[in-house]
Amino acid sequence: MMSDETEAPQEKKIVVDEDWKAQVQAEQEAAEPPEPARAGRAAGPIPPPSLELLASTLAMQAMVCLGLVPNPVTGKAEFHPEQAKHFIDTIQMLRDKTEGNRTADETATFDHLLYELRLGYVAVQEKRKTEGAG
């Protein structure tokens, strides 16, 4: 049965959210770290490249892997002995490969870093053994 009333199709309304750009901007700003944290990463001049800086950087990575220094990203102490050993061995390789081309200060830096890292490696290994046995 047909109705005499013809139904007019309903008009579809398009709703445009004009505030979406402001919403996205607010979300981006909320996700960004506060200004001091971003500025802290680039604070101060970058030191010139040097053999001592390279060795110290590798030593810091070894200390992070030994759990002696918290991971700067997570803020937690982590233990990765194989990675720590790799960093220590890399410092030793650099020391060996630069033999005869280092200053006295560079040699002292290598010797000090290697001594401290090896002591730290053994101490951490012993501590973990005694904690596991107890």
N, CA, C and O atoms as a GROMACS GRO file, in nm:
protein
  536
    1MET      N    1   0.081  -0.114   0.000
    1MET     CA    2   0.000   0.000   0.000
    1MET      C    3   0.089   0.125   0.000
    1MET      O    4   0.183   0.137   0.078
    2MET      N    5   0.056   0.214  -0.090
    2MET     CA    6   0.136   0.334  -0.104
    2MET      C    7   0.070   0.449  -0.032
    2MET      O    8  -0.052   0.464  -0.034
    3SER      N    9   0.147   0.523   0.026
    3SER     CA   10   0.096   0.639   0.098
    3SER      C   11   0.097   0.757   0.004
    3SER      O   12   0.186   0.772  -0.079
    4ASP      N   13  -0.004   0.840   0.020
    4ASP     CA   14  -0.010   0.960  -0.063
    4ASP      C   15   0.097   1.060  -0.020
    4ASP      O   16   0.137   1.148  -0.095
    5GLU      N   17   0.140   1.043   0.102
    5GLU     CA   18   0.242   1.134   0.150
    5GLU      C   19   0.377   1.087   0.097
    5GLU      O   20   0.418   0.973   0.120
    6THR      N   21   0.442   1.171   0.030
    6THR     CA   22   0.576   1.136  -0.016
    6THR      C   23   0.674   1.189   0.089
    6THR      O   24   0.675   1.306   0.128
    7GLU      N   25   0.753   1.097   0.129
    7GLU     CA   26   0.850   1.135   0.231
    7GLU      C   27   0.967   1.204   0.166
    7GLU      O   28   1.030   1.149   0.075
    8ALA      N   29   0.996   1.321   0.209
    8ALA     CA   30   1.111   1.393   0.158
    8ALA      C   31   1.236   1.336   0.224
    8ALA      O   32   1.238   1.314   0.346
    9PRO      N   33   1.337   1.312   0.146
    9PRO     CA   34   1.458   1.261   0.208
    9PRO      C   35   1.513   1.363   0.307
    9PRO      O   36   1.513   1.484   0.282
   10GLN      N   37   1.559   1.309   0.419
   10GLN     CA   38   1.614   1.398   0.522
   10GLN      C   39   1.749   1.451   0.475
   10GLN      O   40   1.830   1.378   0.420
   11GLU      N   41   1.769   1.576   0.499
   11GLU     CA   42   1.897   1.634   0.463
   11GLU      C   43   2.002   1.589   0.563
   11GLU      O   44   1.980   1.590   0.684
   12LYS      N   45   2.116   1.549   0.510
   12LYS     CA   46   2.225   1.510   0.598
   12LYS      C   47   2.302   1.636   0.636
   12LYS      O   48   2.336   1.719   0.552
   13LYS      N   49   2.326   1.646   0.763
   13LYS     CA   50   2.398   1.762   0.810
   13LYS      C   51   2.544   1.723   0.834
   13LYS      O   52   2.574   1.620   0.894
   14ILE      N   53   2.631   1.803   0.788
   14ILE     CA   54   2.774   1.782   0.810
   14ILE      C   55   2.816   1.875   0.922
   14ILE      O   56   2.797   1.997   0.917
   15VAL      N   57   2.872   1.813   1.024
   15VAL     CA   58   2.917   1.890   1.138
   15VAL      C   59   3.068   1.902   1.128
   15VAL      O   60   3.139   1.802   1.124
   16VAL      N   61   3.116   2.022   1.122
   16VAL     CA   62   3.259   2.046   1.112
   16VAL      C   63   3.308   2.095   1.248
   16VAL      O   64   3.261   2.195   1.302
   17ASP      N   65   3.403   2.022   1.299
   17ASP     CA   66   3.461   2.059   1.428
   17ASP      C   67   3.575   2.156   1.401
   17ASP      O   68   3.684   2.114   1.361
   18GLU      N   69   3.551   2.281   1.422
   18GLU     CA   70   3.649   2.384   1.394
   18GLU      C   71   3.761   2.385   1.497
   18GLU      O   72   3.867   2.445   1.474
   19ASP      N   73   3.739   2.321   1.610
   19ASP     CA   74   3.838   2.326   1.718
   19ASP      C   75   3.939   2.213   1.710
   19ASP      O   76   4.020   2.199   1.802
   20TRP      N   77   3.939   2.132   1.606
   20TRP     CA   78   4.028   2.016   1.603
   20TRP      C   79   4.175   2.056   1.601
   20TRP      O   80   4.258   1.987   1.660
   21LYS      N   81   4.206   2.165   1.534
   21LYS     CA   82   4.346   2.210   1.531
   21LYS      C   83   4.392   2.251   1.670
   21LYS      O   84   4.504   2.219   1.712
   22ALA      N   85   4.307   2.320   1.741
   22ALA     CA   86   4.342   2.361   1.877
   22ALA      C   87   4.358   2.239   1.967
   22ALA      O   88   4.445   2.235   2.053
   23GLN      N   89   4.272   2.140   1.947
   23GLN     CA   90   4.279   2.017   2.026
   23GLN      C   91   4.411   1.945   2.000
   23GLN      O   92   4.477   1.901   2.095
   24VAL      N   93   4.451   1.931   1.873
   24VAL     CA   94   4.576   1.865   1.837
   24VAL      C   95   4.694   1.940   1.896
   24VAL      O   96   4.786   1.879   1.951
   25GLN      N   97   4.692   2.071   1.886
   25GLN     CA   98   4.800   2.153   1.941
   25GLN      C   99   4.812   2.133   2.092
   25GLN      O  100   4.922   2.121   2.144
   26ALA      N  101   4.699   2.130   2.161
   26ALA     CA  102   4.700   2.111   2.306
   26ALA      C  103   4.756   1.974   2.342
   26ALA      O  104   4.830   1.960   2.439
   27GLU      N  105   4.719   1.872   2.264
   27GLU     CA  106   4.771   1.737   2.290
   27GLU      C  107   4.921   1.730   2.267
   27GLU      O  108   4.993   1.665   2.344
   28GLN      N  109   4.970   1.796   2.162
   28GLN     CA  110   5.113   1.797   2.136
   28GLN      C  111   5.190   1.867   2.246
   28GLN      O  112   5.295   1.819   2.290
   29GLU      N  113   5.138   1.978   2.292
   29GLU     CA  114   5.204   2.051   2.400
   29GLU      C  115   5.205   1.970   2.528
   29GLU      O  116   5.302   1.976   2.604
   30ALA      N  117   5.098   1.896   2.553
   30ALA     CA  118   5.092   1.813   2.673
   30ALA      C  119   5.190   1.698   2.665
   30ALA      O  120   5.242   1.653   2.768
   31ALA      N  121   5.218   1.648   2.544
   31ALA     CA  122   5.309   1.535   2.527
   31ALA      C  123   5.455   1.578   2.533
   31ALA      O  124   5.541   1.495   2.563
   32GLU      N  125   5.484   1.703   2.505
   32GLU     CA  126   5.622   1.751   2.506
   32GLU      C  127   5.669   1.768   2.650
   32GLU      O  128   5.592   1.807   2.738
   33PRO      N  129   5.800   1.738   2.673
   33PRO     CA  130   5.852   1.762   2.808
   33PRO      C  131   5.855   1.911   2.837
   33PRO      O  132   5.857   1.993   2.746
   34PRO      N  133   5.856   1.946   2.965
   34PRO     CA  134   5.860   2.088   3.000
   34PRO      C  135   5.987   2.154   2.944
   34PRO      O  136   6.087   2.086   2.920
   35GLU      N  137   5.981   2.282   2.926
   35GLU     CA  138   6.091   2.356   2.865
   35GLU      C  139   6.227   2.332   2.931
   35GLU      O  140   6.324   2.311   2.859
   36PRO      N  141   6.240   2.333   3.065
   36PRO     CA  142   6.371   2.311   3.125
   36PRO      C  143   6.430   2.174   3.090
   36PRO      O  144   6.552   2.163   3.074
   37ALA      N  145   6.348   2.071   3.077
   37ALA     CA  146   6.400   1.939   3.045
   37ALA      C  147   6.458   1.936   2.904
   37ALA      O  148   6.562   1.876   2.881
   38ARG      N  149   6.390   2.002   2.811
   38ARG     CA  150   6.442   2.007   2.675
   38ARG      C  151   6.568   2.091   2.670
   38ARG      O  152   6.663   2.056   2.600
   39ALA      N  153   6.570   2.201   2.742
   39ALA     CA  154   6.686   2.288   2.740
   39ALA      C  155   6.805   2.221   2.808
   39ALA      O  156   6.919   2.246   2.770
   40GLY      N  157   6.780   2.136   2.907
   40GLY     CA  158   6.887   2.070   2.980
   40GLY      C  159   6.969   1.977   2.893
   40GLY      O  160   7.087   1.955   2.920
   41ARG      N  161   6.909   1.922   2.790
   41ARG     CA  162   6.981   1.831   2.702
   41ARG      C  163   7.089   1.903   2.624
   41ARG      O  164   7.193   1.844   2.595
   42ALA      N  165   7.068   2.027   2.591
   42ALA     CA  166   7.163   2.099   2.508
   42ALA      C  167   7.236   2.206   2.587
   42ALA      O  168   7.297   2.296   2.529
   43ALA      N  169   7.230   2.199   2.719
   43ALA     CA  170   7.293   2.301   2.802
   43ALA      C  171   7.444   2.295   2.788
   43ALA      O  172   7.505   2.188   2.794
   44GLY      N  173   7.502   2.409   2.770
   44GLY     CA  174   7.646   2.419   2.762
   44GLY      C  175   7.701   2.378   2.627
   44GLY      O  176   7.634   2.313   2.548
   45PRO      N  177   7.824   2.418   2.602
   45PRO     CA  178   7.886   2.384   2.475
   45PRO      C  179   7.925   2.235   2.472
   45PRO      O  180   7.954   2.175   2.575
   46ILE      N  181   7.926   2.179   2.354
   46ILE     CA  182   7.969   2.040   2.337
   46ILE      C  183   8.121   2.039   2.341
   46ILE      O  184   8.185   2.117   2.270
   47PRO      N  185   8.180   1.951   2.422
   47PRO     CA  186   8.326   1.949   2.430
   47PRO      C  187   8.387   1.902   2.298
   47PRO      O  188   8.323   1.828   2.222
   48PRO      N  189   8.509   1.944   2.270
   48PRO     CA  190   8.572   1.899   2.145
   48PRO      C  191   8.601   1.748   2.152
   48PRO      O  192   8.622   1.694   2.260
   49PRO      N  193   8.601   1.682   2.038
   49PRO     CA  194   8.629   1.539   2.038
   49PRO      C  195   8.771   1.513   2.087
   49PRO      O  196   8.865   1.586   2.054
   50SER      N  197   8.784   1.409   2.164
   50SER     CA  198   8.917   1.370   2.212
   50SER      C  199   8.917   1.223   2.247
   50SER      O  200   8.811   1.162   2.265
   51LEU      N  201   9.033   1.167   2.255
   51LEU     CA  202   9.047   1.026   2.292
   51LEU      C  203   8.997   1.003   2.434
   51LEU      O  204   8.934   0.901   2.462
   52GLU      N  205   9.025   1.096   2.521
   52GLU     CA  206   8.979   1.084   2.660
   52GLU      C  207   8.827   1.091   2.670
   52GLU      O  208   8.767   1.017   2.748
   53LEU      N  209   8.765   1.178   2.591
   53LEU     CA  210   8.619   1.188   2.592
   53LEU      C  211   8.558   1.058   2.540
   53LEU      O  212   8.459   1.010   2.595
   54LEU      N  213   8.615   1.003   2.434
   54LEU     CA  214   8.564   0.878   2.379
   54LEU      C  215   8.575   0.766   2.483
   54LEU      O  216   8.480   0.691   2.504
   55ALA      N  217   8.690   0.755   2.547
   55ALA     CA  218   8.709   0.650   2.648
   55ALA      C  219   8.614   0.671   2.766
   55ALA      O  220   8.558   0.575   2.818
   56SER      N  221   8.595   0.795   2.807
   56SER     CA  222   8.505   0.824   2.919
   56SER      C  223   8.360   0.793   2.883
   56SER      O  224   8.284   0.746   2.968
   57THR      N  225   8.322   0.819   2.759
   57THR     CA  226   8.186   0.788   2.714
   57THR      C  227   8.162   0.638   2.716
   57THR      O  228   8.057   0.592   2.762
   58LEU      N  229   8.258   0.562   2.667
   58LEU     CA  230   8.246   0.416   2.670
   58LEU      C  231   8.244   0.364   2.814
   58LEU      O  232   8.172   0.270   2.846
   59ALA      N  233   8.323   0.426   2.900
   59ALA     CA  234   8.326   0.386   3.041
   59ALA      C  235   8.191   0.412   3.108
   59ALA      O  236   8.145   0.331   3.188
   60MET      N  237   8.128   0.524   3.075
   60MET     CA  238   7.997   0.554   3.132
   60MET      C  239   7.895   0.450   3.087
   60MET      O  240   7.811   0.406   3.166
   61GLN      N  241   7.901   0.410   2.962
   61GLN     CA  242   7.811   0.306   2.912
   61GLN      C  243   7.836   0.175   2.986
   61GLN      O  244   7.740   0.104   3.019
   62ALA      N  245   7.961   0.142   3.012
   62ALA     CA  246   7.992   0.021   3.087
   62ALA      C  247   7.935   0.029   3.229
   62ALA      O  248   7.882  -0.070   3.280
   63MET      N  249   7.946   0.145   3.292
   63MET     CA  250   7.892   0.161   3.427
   63MET      C  251   7.740   0.147   3.430
   63MET      O  252   7.684   0.093   3.525
   64VAL      N  253   7.674   0.197   3.326
   64VAL     CA  254   7.529   0.180   3.316
   64VAL      C  255   7.496   0.032   3.304
   64VAL      O  256   7.403  -0.017   3.369
   65CYS      N  257   7.570  -0.040   3.221
   65CYS     CA  258   7.545  -0.183   3.201
   65CYS      C  259   7.576  -0.265   3.326
   65CYS      O  260   7.520  -0.374   3.344
   66LEU      N  261   7.663  -0.216   3.411
   66LEU     CA  262   7.693  -0.285   3.537
   66LEU      C  263   7.595  -0.248   3.647
   66LEU      O  264   7.598  -0.308   3.755
   67GLY      N  265   7.510  -0.151   3.622
   67GLY     CA  266   7.415  -0.108   3.724
   67GLY      C  267   7.476  -0.015   3.827
   67GLY      O  268   7.416   0.012   3.930
   68LEU      N  269   7.597   0.034   3.798
   68LEU     CA  270   7.663   0.126   3.891
   68LEU      C  271   7.609   0.268   3.877
   68LEU      O  272   7.619   0.350   3.969
   69VAL      N  273   7.551   0.296   3.761
   69VAL     CA  274   7.491   0.426   3.731
   69VAL      C  275   7.354   0.396   3.672
   69VAL      O  276   7.342   0.308   3.586
   70PRO      N  277   7.250   0.467   3.714
   70PRO     CA  278   7.118   0.441   3.656
   70PRO      C  279   7.114   0.475   3.507
   70PRO      O  280   7.182   0.567   3.461
   71ASN      N  281   7.036   0.400   3.434
   71ASN     CA  282   7.017   0.427   3.292
   71ASN      C  283   6.956   0.566   3.280
   71ASN      O  284   6.853   0.592   3.342
   72PRO      N  285   7.016   0.655   3.200
   72PRO     CA  286   6.963   0.792   3.191
   72PRO      C  287   6.824   0.799   3.128
   72PRO      O  288   6.752   0.896   3.149
   73VAL      N  289   6.786   0.698   3.052
   73VAL     CA  290   6.654   0.699   2.988
   73VAL      C  291   6.547   0.651   3.084
   73VAL      O  292   6.442   0.713   3.098
   74THR      N  293   6.574   0.538   3.151
   74THR     CA  294   6.473   0.480   3.239
   74THR      C  295   6.485   0.526   3.383
   74THR      O  296   6.388   0.521   3.459
   75GLY      N  297   6.604   0.571   3.422
   75GLY     CA  298   6.628   0.612   3.560
   75GLY      C  299   6.647   0.494   3.654
   75GLY      O  300   6.654   0.512   3.776
   76LYS      N  301   6.656   0.373   3.599
   76LYS     CA  302   6.669   0.252   3.681
   76LYS      C  303   6.805   0.187   3.657
   76LYS      O  304   6.863   0.197   3.549
   77ALA      N  305   6.855   0.120   3.761
   77ALA     CA  306   6.979   0.044   3.747
   77ALA      C  307   6.950  -0.084   3.669
   77ALA      O  308   6.852  -0.153   3.695
   78GLU      N  309   7.035  -0.114   3.573
   78GLU     CA  310   7.019  -0.232   3.490
   78GLU      C  311   7.148  -0.314   3.497
   78GLU      O  312   7.254  -0.260   3.529
   79PHE      N  313   7.139  -0.442   3.468
   79PHE     CA  314   7.257  -0.527   3.470
   79PHE      C  315   7.264  -0.606   3.340
   79PHE      O  316   7.182  -0.693   3.313
   80HIS      N  317   7.365  -0.572   3.260
   80HIS     CA  318   7.390  -0.639   3.133
   80HIS      C  319   7.540  -0.668   3.126
   80HIS      O  320   7.615  -0.593   3.063
   81PRO      N  321   7.586  -0.776   3.190
   81PRO     CA  322   7.730  -0.801   3.201
   81PRO      C  323   7.801  -0.820   3.068
   81PRO      O  324   7.915  -0.777   3.053
   82GLU      N  325   7.736  -0.882   2.971
   82GLU     CA  326   7.802  -0.902   2.841
   82GLU      C  327   7.826  -0.768   2.770
   82GLU      O  328   7.930  -0.748   2.707
   83GLN      N  329   7.730  -0.678   2.781
   83GLN     CA  330   7.747  -0.547   2.719
   83GLN      C  331   7.854  -0.467   2.793
   83GLN      O  332   7.934  -0.397   2.731
   84ALA      N  333   7.856  -0.479   2.925
   84ALA     CA  334   7.959  -0.410   3.004
   84ALA      C  335   8.097  -0.460   2.964
   84ALA      O  336   8.189  -0.381   2.944
   85LYS      N  337   8.111  -0.591   2.952
   85LYS     CA  338   8.239  -0.651   2.912
   85LYS      C  339   8.280  -0.601   2.774
   85LYS      O  340   8.397  -0.572   2.750
   86HIS      N  341   8.184  -0.589   2.684
   86HIS     CA  342   8.212  -0.540   2.549
   86HIS      C  343   8.267  -0.396   2.554
   86HIS      O  344   8.364  -0.365   2.485
   87PHE      N  345   8.206  -0.310   2.635
   87PHE     CA  346   8.255  -0.173   2.647
   87PHE      C  347   8.395  -0.169   2.708
   87PHE      O  348   8.480  -0.092   2.663
   88ILE      N  349   8.418  -0.250   2.810
   88ILE     CA  350   8.551  -0.255   2.873
   88ILE      C  351   8.654  -0.305   2.772
   88ILE      O  352   8.763  -0.248   2.762
   89ASP      N  353   8.621  -0.409   2.699
   89ASP     CA  354   8.713  -0.463   2.597
   89ASP      C  355   8.738  -0.361   2.486
   89ASP      O  356   8.849  -0.355   2.432
   90THR      N  357   8.638  -0.282   2.453
   90THR     CA  358   8.655  -0.178   2.351
   90THR      C  359   8.753  -0.071   2.399
   90THR      O  360   8.837  -0.024   2.322
   91ILE      N  361   8.743  -0.033   2.525
   91ILE     CA  362   8.838   0.064   2.581
   91ILE      C  363   8.979   0.006   2.577
   91ILE      O  364   9.074   0.076   2.543
   92GLN      N  365   8.993  -0.121   2.612
   92GLN     CA  366   9.125  -0.186   2.608
   92GLN      C  367   9.178  -0.189   2.464
   92GLN      O  368   9.296  -0.165   2.441
   93MET      N  369   9.092  -0.218   2.367
   93MET     CA  370   9.134  -0.221   2.227
   93MET      C  371   9.182  -0.083   2.183
   93MET      O  372   9.283  -0.071   2.114
   94LEU      N  373   9.108   0.022   2.222
   94LEU     CA  374   9.152   0.158   2.189
   94LEU      C  375   9.287   0.189   2.251
   94LEU      O  376   9.373   0.251   2.188
   95ARG      N  377   9.306   0.145   2.374
   95ARG     CA  378   9.435   0.166   2.441
   95ARG      C  379   9.546   0.096   2.364
   95ARG      O  380   9.652   0.155   2.341
   96ASP      N  381   9.522  -0.028   2.324
   96ASP     CA  382   9.624  -0.105   2.252
   96ASP      C  383   9.654  -0.043   2.115
   96ASP      O  384   9.770  -0.033   2.075
   97LYS      N  385   9.549  -0.002   2.043
   97LYS     CA  386   9.565   0.050   1.906
   97LYS      C  387   9.631   0.188   1.904
   97LYS      O  388   9.690   0.227   1.803
   98THR      N  389   9.622   0.261   2.013
   98THR     CA  390   9.682   0.395   2.017
   98THR      C  391   9.817   0.396   2.087
   98THR      O  392   9.873   0.503   2.113
   99GLU      N  393   9.870   0.279   2.117
   99GLU     CA  394  10.001   0.269   2.184
   99GLU      C  395  10.106   0.347   2.103
   99GLU      O  396  10.118   0.329   1.982
  100GLY      N  397  10.180   0.433   2.170
  100GLY     CA  398  10.283   0.512   2.106
  100GLY      C  399  10.231   0.643   2.047
  100GLY      O  400  10.309   0.725   1.999
  101ASN      N  401  10.100   0.664   2.048
  101ASN     CA  402  10.040   0.786   1.993
  101ASN      C  403   9.961   0.864   2.097
  101ASN      O  404   9.892   0.960   2.062
  102ARG      N  405   9.971   0.826   2.223
  102ARG     CA  406   9.894   0.892   2.329
  102ARG      C  407   9.983   0.986   2.409
  102ARG      O  408  10.104   0.970   2.417
  103THR      N  409   9.916   1.085   2.468
  103THR     CA  410   9.986   1.170   2.564
  103THR      C  411   9.990   1.096   2.698
  103THR      O  412   9.923   0.994   2.716
  104ALA      N  413  10.065   1.148   2.791
  104ALA     CA  414  10.073   1.088   2.925
  104ALA      C  415   9.935   1.095   2.993
  104ALA      O  416   9.896   1.002   3.062
  105ASP      N  417   9.864   1.205   2.974
  105ASP     CA  418   9.731   1.220   3.034
  105ASP      C  419   9.633   1.119   2.974
  105ASP      O  420   9.551   1.062   3.047
  106GLU      N  421   9.639   1.095   2.844
  106GLU     CA  422   9.551   0.998   2.781
  106GLU      C  423   9.580   0.856   2.832
  106GLU      O  424   9.489   0.778   2.856
  107THR      N  425   9.707   0.825   2.848
  107THR     CA  426   9.745   0.693   2.900
  107THR      C  427   9.695   0.676   3.043
  107THR      O  428   9.643   0.571   3.080
  108ALA      N  429   9.711   0.781   3.123
  108ALA     CA  430   9.663   0.774   3.262
  108ALA      C  431   9.511   0.757   3.266
  108ALA      O  432   9.460   0.684   3.350
  109THR      N  433   9.439   0.825   3.176
  109THR     CA  434   9.293   0.811   3.170
  109THR      C  435   9.254   0.668   3.136
  109THR      O  436   9.168   0.610   3.202
  110PHE      N  437   9.317   0.611   3.034
  110PHE     CA  438   9.288   0.472   2.998
  110PHE      C  439   9.316   0.378   3.114
  110PHE      O  440   9.234   0.293   3.148
  111ASP      N  441   9.434   0.393   3.176
  111ASP     CA  442   9.471   0.304   3.286
  111ASP      C  443   9.373   0.315   3.402
  111ASP      O  444   9.332   0.214   3.459
  112HIS      N  445   9.336   0.437   3.437
  112HIS     CA  446   9.243   0.459   3.548
  112HIS      C  447   9.105   0.400   3.516
  112HIS      O  448   9.048   0.329   3.599
  113LEU      N  449   9.053   0.430   3.397
  113LEU     CA  450   8.921   0.378   3.360
  113LEU      C  451   8.918   0.226   3.359
  113LEU      O  452   8.826   0.165   3.412
  114LEU      N  453   9.018   0.167   3.297
  114LEU     CA  454   9.020   0.020   3.288
  114LEU      C  455   9.032  -0.043   3.427
  114LEU      O  456   8.965  -0.142   3.456
  115TYR      N  457   9.114   0.014   3.513
  115TYR     CA  458   9.130  -0.038   3.649
  115TYR      C  459   8.996  -0.031   3.725
  115TYR      O  460   8.952  -0.130   3.783
  116GLU      N  461   8.933   0.086   3.723
  116GLU     CA  462   8.808   0.104   3.796
  116GLU      C  463   8.695   0.017   3.739
  116GLU      O  464   8.618  -0.041   3.815
  117LEU      N  465   8.685   0.009   3.607
  117LEU     CA  466   8.579  -0.072   3.546
  117LEU      C  467   8.597  -0.220   3.574
  117LEU      O  468   8.499  -0.291   3.600
  118ARG      N  469   8.718  -0.267   3.571
  118ARG     CA  470   8.742  -0.409   3.598
  118ARG      C  471   8.712  -0.442   3.744
  118ARG      O  472   8.654  -0.547   3.774
  119LEU      N  473   8.751  -0.352   3.834
  119LEU     CA  474   8.716  -0.373   3.975
  119LEU      C  475   8.565  -0.373   3.993
  119LEU      O  476   8.510  -0.458   4.064
  120GLY      N  477   8.498  -0.280   3.930
  120GLY     CA  478   8.352  -0.272   3.938
  120GLY      C  479   8.285  -0.396   3.881
  120GLY      O  480   8.187  -0.445   3.937
  121TYR      N  481   8.337  -0.446   3.771
  121TYR     CA  482   8.280  -0.565   3.708
  121TYR      C  483   8.289  -0.684   3.802
  121TYR      O  484   8.191  -0.756   3.822
  122VAL      N  485   8.407  -0.704   3.861
  122VAL     CA  486   8.426  -0.817   3.954
  122VAL      C  487   8.338  -0.798   4.078
  122VAL      O  488   8.276  -0.894   4.125
  123ALA      N  489   8.333  -0.678   4.132
  123ALA     CA  490   8.254  -0.652   4.253
  123ALA      C  491   8.106  -0.679   4.228
  123ALA      O  492   8.039  -0.739   4.311
  124VAL      N  493   8.055  -0.634   4.114
  124VAL     CA  494   7.914  -0.656   4.083
  124VAL      C  495   7.886  -0.804   4.064
  124VAL      O  496   7.784  -0.855   4.109
  125GLN      N  497   7.976  -0.874   3.997
  125GLN     CA  498   7.958  -1.019   3.976
  125GLN      C  499   7.957  -1.092   4.110
  125GLN      O  500   7.873  -1.179   4.133
  126GLU      N  501   8.049  -1.056   4.199
  126GLU     CA  502   8.054  -1.120   4.332
  126GLU      C  503   7.928  -1.090   4.414
  126GLU      O  504   7.872  -1.178   4.479
  127LYS      N  505   7.886  -0.965   4.409
  127LYS     CA  506   7.765  -0.927   4.483
  127LYS      C  507   7.644  -1.005   4.434
  127LYS      O  508   7.563  -1.052   4.514
  128ARG      N  509   7.631  -1.019   4.304
  128ARG     CA  510   7.518  -1.093   4.247
  128ARG      C  511   7.525  -1.242   4.284
  128ARG      O  512   7.421  -1.306   4.304
  129LYS      N  513   7.647  -1.297   4.292
  129LYS     CA  514   7.662  -1.437   4.331
  129LYS      C  515   7.617  -1.458   4.476
  129LYS      O  516   7.546  -1.554   4.506
  130THR      N  517   7.659  -1.367   4.565
  130THR     CA  518   7.624  -1.382   4.706
  130THR      C  519   7.476  -1.357   4.729
  130THR      O  520   7.415  -1.421   4.814
  131GLU      N  521   7.416  -1.265   4.654
  131GLU     CA  522   7.273  -1.241   4.666
  131GLU      C  523   7.194  -1.360   4.615
  131GLU      O  524   7.089  -1.394   4.671
  132GLY      N  525   7.242  -1.424   4.512
  132GLY     CA  526   7.173  -1.540   4.456
  132GLY      C  527   7.185  -1.662   4.545
  132GLY      O  528   7.095  -1.746   4.547
  133ALA      N  529   7.297  -1.674   4.619
  133ALA     CA  530   7.320  -1.789   4.706
  133ALA      C  531   7.244  -1.775   4.838
  133ALA      O  532   7.211  -1.874   4.902
  134GLY      N  533   7.217  -1.650   4.879
  134GLY     CA  534   7.155  -1.624   5.009
  134GLY      C  535   7.012  -1.629   5.001
  134GLY      O  536   6.944  -1.609   5.101
   0.00000   0.00000   0.00000
